[in-house]
Amino acid sequence: MTDSAEPLSSLRRALGLLRLVGAADAGGIRLKDLAEQAGCSQPTAHRALQDLVAEGFVEQIGKRYRLALDFFVLAARAGHADGLRDLAKPVLLRLSATLTDTIFLLVRNGYEAVCLDRIEGPFPIRSFTGDIGGKVPLGLGQGSLAILAHLPEAEREAVIRFNVPRLLDRGFLDEAALRVELEKARTQGWVNLNTGLIPGMAGLGVPVFDAQGRAVAALSVGTLADRLRPERLPGVVAILKAEAATLGAMLNPFDTALRHPSRSLSSVA
């Protein structure tokens, strides 16, 4: 596939690039390397890649490109697969009944975390995401932090650069404080917040990992600060992590809710 040889249609060029992206490792491939392997100029490769990105078959992470979930959805005819919200519902109900607190299911959507589902507990609370469908910048709130902390480094850095100004607007301290919280979350495997941003409220979140070890969602508890004191905290952590492991083992890697939460939310009354 070369610019100087017999001209290729834009479709054939895009499909050729798609094959090369699929042959790259999980971290993706740079535009320069793609163009070199395809035998075309970087502007030519870039135009074709933007079409593939727009159609959801390729995604750009920093300076690298990799196959996006829509490609696998199409290939696996995954439209009939169990959805994340359906799989998680029993988990959320068990957690709410066991802990008598409000439980949230969050997923990543670009630079944001979206509340995909929520089970109300008996105590009135306020949260960053609010009701189902609410979203916050990744890094704000315990579930959101749990997801961000466990993203691959390049993705995490891209999100931090984009979201720090947005977090500052919401009252978060600064980038240094964010990085401290992220390192703490990676070390201990969970996030416990009692920052005072929402007076009287506290929360705890754990990541949900898929079979490839990617943090694709989070389970979190929103409760009164008095209900998440040090003596209760270890028990809540253990229960949340156990349920997160249970949910992670059931995840369908082709579920569109993992990359396109709005498609699952469209069915919410």
C-alpha positions as CSV (number, residue, x, y, z in Angstrom):
1,M,0.0,0.0,0.0
2,T,2.0,3.0,-1.2
3,D,1.2,6.5,-2.4
4,S,3.3,6.1,-5.5
5,A,1.8,2.7,-6.6
6,E,-1.7,2.3,-8.1
7,P,-4.0,4.5,-6.1
8,L,-6.0,2.9,-3.4
9,S,-9.6,3.8,-2.6
10,S,-10.1,5.5,0.7
11,L,-12.0,2.5,1.9
12,R,-9.2,0.0,1.1
13,R,-6.6,2.3,2.7
14,A,-8.7,2.6,5.9
15,L,-9.1,-1.2,6.0
16,G,-5.4,-1.7,5.6
17,L,-4.7,0.7,8.4
18,L,-7.3,-1.1,10.5
19,R,-5.4,-4.4,10.1
20,L,-2.2,-2.8,11.1
21,V,-3.7,-1.2,14.2
22,G,-5.2,-4.7,15.1
23,A,-1.7,-6.3,14.7
24,A,-0.1,-3.8,17.1
25,D,0.3,-4.6,20.8
26,A,-2.3,-3.6,23.4
27,G,-0.7,-0.2,24.0
28,G,-1.4,0.9,20.4
29,I,0.7,2.2,17.6
30,R,2.0,5.7,16.7
31,L,0.9,7.5,13.5
32,K,4.5,7.6,12.3
33,D,4.9,3.8,12.6
34,L,1.5,3.2,11.0
35,A,2.3,5.3,8.0
36,E,5.7,3.7,7.6
37,Q,4.2,0.2,7.7
38,A,1.4,1.1,5.3
39,G,3.7,2.8,2.9
40,C,1.8,6.1,2.8
41,S,2.4,9.6,4.1
42,Q,1.4,10.6,7.6
43,P,-1.3,13.1,6.5
44,T,-2.8,10.3,4.3
45,A,-2.8,7.9,7.2
46,H,-4.1,10.5,9.6
47,R,-7.1,11.3,7.4
48,A,-8.0,7.6,7.2
49,L,-7.6,7.1,10.9
50,Q,-9.9,10.0,11.7
51,D,-12.6,8.3,9.7
52,L,-12.1,5.1,11.6
53,V,-12.1,7.0,14.9
54,A,-15.3,8.8,13.9
55,E,-17.0,5.4,13.2
56,G,-15.8,4.0,16.6
57,F,-13.5,1.2,15.2
58,V,-10.3,2.9,16.3
59,E,-9.6,5.1,19.3
60,Q,-6.7,7.5,19.9
61,I,-5.0,7.4,23.3
62,G,-2.4,10.1,23.5
63,K,-0.2,9.7,20.4
64,R,-1.2,6.1,19.8
65,Y,-4.0,4.3,18.0
66,R,-5.7,1.0,18.9
67,L,-8.8,-0.9,18.1
68,A,-11.9,0.5,19.8
69,L,-14.7,-1.5,21.3
70,D,-17.1,-1.0,18.4
71,F,-14.8,-3.1,16.2
72,F,-15.1,-6.0,18.6
73,V,-18.8,-5.5,19.0
74,L,-19.3,-5.7,15.3
75,A,-17.0,-8.7,15.0
76,A,-18.6,-10.6,17.8
77,R,-22.2,-9.7,17.2
78,A,-22.3,-8.6,20.8
79,G,-25.6,-6.9,20.6
80,H,-27.2,-10.0,22.3
81,A,-24.7,-10.0,25.2
82,D,-25.7,-9.4,28.8
83,G,-25.3,-5.7,29.6
84,L,-23.2,-4.3,32.5
85,R,-26.3,-2.7,34.2
86,D,-28.1,-6.0,34.1
87,L,-25.1,-7.9,35.5
88,A,-24.4,-5.4,38.2
89,K,-28.0,-5.0,39.5
90,P,-27.9,-8.0,41.9
91,V,-24.5,-6.8,43.1
92,L,-25.8,-3.3,43.8
93,L,-28.9,-4.7,45.6
94,R,-26.7,-7.0,47.7
95,L,-24.4,-4.2,48.7
96,S,-27.2,-1.8,49.5
97,A,-28.9,-4.5,51.7
98,T,-25.7,-5.5,53.4
99,L,-24.3,-2.1,54.1
100,T,-27.6,-0.1,54.3
101,D,-26.0,2.7,52.3
102,T,-26.4,4.1,48.8
103,I,-24.4,2.2,46.1
104,F,-23.2,3.5,42.8
105,L,-22.0,1.9,39.6
106,L,-19.7,4.2,37.6
107,V,-18.1,3.7,34.2
108,R,-15.6,5.8,32.3
109,N,-16.7,7.9,29.3
110,G,-13.7,9.7,27.8
111,Y,-12.6,12.2,30.4
112,E,-15.6,11.7,32.6
113,A,-17.2,9.1,34.9
114,V,-20.9,8.4,34.4
115,C,-23.3,7.0,37.0
116,L,-24.7,3.9,35.2
117,D,-26.8,2.8,38.1
118,R,-27.6,3.6,41.7
119,I,-29.4,1.9,44.5
120,E,-30.7,4.2,47.3
121,G,-30.0,3.5,50.9
122,P,-32.1,4.6,53.9
123,F,-29.9,7.6,54.7
124,P,-30.4,10.9,52.7
125,I,-27.1,11.8,50.9
126,R,-25.7,14.1,48.3
127,S,-23.2,13.0,45.7
128,F,-21.1,14.4,42.9
129,T,-22.8,12.5,40.2
130,G,-26.3,12.8,41.5
131,D,-28.8,10.5,39.8
132,I,-28.4,7.8,37.1
133,G,-26.8,9.4,34.1
134,G,-25.0,12.1,36.1
135,K,-21.4,12.6,35.2
136,V,-18.3,14.2,36.7
137,P,-14.7,14.7,35.6
138,L,-12.5,11.7,36.2
139,G,-10.8,12.3,39.5
140,L,-13.8,13.8,41.3
141,G,-15.4,11.4,43.8
142,Q,-14.3,8.1,45.1
143,G,-15.5,5.9,42.3
144,S,-14.1,8.2,39.7
145,L,-10.8,8.3,41.4
146,A,-10.7,4.5,41.6
147,I,-11.1,4.2,37.8
148,L,-8.6,7.0,37.0
149,A,-5.9,5.6,39.4
150,H,-5.9,2.2,37.6
151,L,-5.8,3.4,34.0
152,P,-2.6,2.8,32.0
153,E,-0.1,5.5,32.6
154,A,-0.4,7.3,29.3
155,E,-4.2,7.4,29.5
156,R,-4.1,8.5,33.1
157,E,-1.7,11.4,32.3
158,A,-3.8,12.5,29.4
159,V,-6.9,12.6,31.6
160,I,-5.0,14.5,34.4
161,R,-3.8,17.2,31.9
162,F,-7.3,17.7,30.6
163,N,-9.2,17.5,33.9
164,V,-7.1,19.4,36.4
165,P,-8.6,22.8,35.4
166,R,-12.1,21.3,35.6
167,L,-11.4,19.8,39.0
168,L,-10.1,23.1,40.3
169,D,-13.4,24.7,39.2
170,R,-15.2,22.1,41.4
171,G,-13.2,22.9,44.5
172,F,-10.6,20.1,44.3
173,L,-7.3,21.2,45.9
174,D,-4.6,21.0,43.1
175,E,-2.8,18.6,40.8
176,A,-0.3,17.6,43.6
177,A,-3.2,16.6,45.8
178,L,-4.8,14.7,43.0
179,R,-1.6,12.7,42.3
180,V,-1.2,11.9,46.0
181,E,-4.7,10.5,46.0
182,L,-4.1,8.5,42.8
183,E,-0.9,7.0,44.1
184,K,-2.6,6.1,47.4
185,A,-5.5,4.5,45.5
186,R,-3.1,2.4,43.4
187,T,-1.2,1.2,46.5
188,Q,-4.2,0.2,48.6
189,G,-6.6,-0.7,45.9
190,W,-9.5,1.5,47.0
191,V,-10.4,5.1,47.6
192,N,-11.8,6.6,50.8
193,L,-12.9,10.2,50.6
194,N,-14.0,12.6,53.3
195,T,-12.8,15.8,51.8
196,G,-15.4,18.2,53.0
197,L,-16.4,19.2,49.4
198,I,-19.8,17.9,50.3
199,P,-20.2,18.6,54.1
200,G,-21.2,15.6,56.2
201,M,-20.8,13.1,53.3
202,A,-18.1,10.4,52.8
203,G,-17.5,7.7,50.3
204,L,-15.5,4.6,49.4
205,G,-14.9,3.3,45.9
206,V,-13.1,0.2,44.4
207,P,-12.3,-0.5,40.7
208,V,-13.9,-3.2,38.7
209,F,-11.4,-5.0,36.5
210,D,-12.2,-7.0,33.4
211,A,-10.5,-10.2,32.4
212,Q,-7.6,-8.3,30.9
213,G,-7.0,-6.4,34.1
214,R,-8.4,-3.1,32.9
215,A,-10.3,-0.9,35.3
216,V,-13.6,-0.5,33.3
217,A,-15.9,0.5,36.1
218,A,-16.2,1.2,39.8
219,L,-18.4,0.3,42.7
220,S,-18.8,3.0,45.4
221,V,-20.6,3.7,48.6
222,G,-22.0,7.2,49.4
223,T,-22.9,7.7,53.0
224,L,-22.9,9.9,56.0
225,A,-19.4,10.7,57.3
226,D,-20.3,9.2,60.7
227,R,-21.0,5.9,59.1
228,L,-17.5,5.5,57.6
229,R,-15.4,5.8,60.6
230,P,-12.1,3.8,60.9
231,E,-13.7,1.0,62.8
232,R,-16.2,0.3,60.0
233,L,-14.0,1.1,57.1
234,P,-12.1,-2.3,56.8
235,G,-15.3,-4.3,56.7
236,V,-16.8,-2.0,54.0
237,V,-13.6,-2.3,51.9
238,A,-13.7,-6.1,52.1
239,I,-17.3,-6.3,51.1
240,L,-16.9,-3.9,48.2
241,K,-13.8,-5.6,46.8
242,A,-15.4,-9.0,47.0
243,E,-18.4,-7.8,45.0
244,A,-16.2,-6.0,42.5
245,A,-14.3,-9.2,41.9
246,T,-17.6,-11.1,41.4
247,L,-18.8,-8.5,38.9
248,G,-15.5,-8.3,37.0
249,A,-15.5,-12.1,36.5
250,M,-19.0,-11.8,34.8
251,L,-18.1,-8.9,32.4
252,N,-18.6,-9.3,28.7
253,P,-15.6,-7.6,27.0
254,F,-17.9,-6.6,24.1
255,D,-20.5,-4.8,26.3
256,T,-21.0,-1.4,24.7
257,A,-21.7,0.1,28.2
258,L,-18.0,-0.1,29.0
259,R,-17.2,2.4,26.3
260,H,-20.6,4.0,25.4
261,P,-22.6,4.4,28.7
262,S,-25.3,6.5,27.0
263,R,-26.4,3.5,25.0
264,S,-27.3,1.7,28.3
265,L,-28.8,4.8,29.8
266,S,-31.1,5.3,26.9
267,S,-33.3,2.5,28.2
268,V,-33.6,4.0,31.7
269,A,-37.1,5.4,32.3
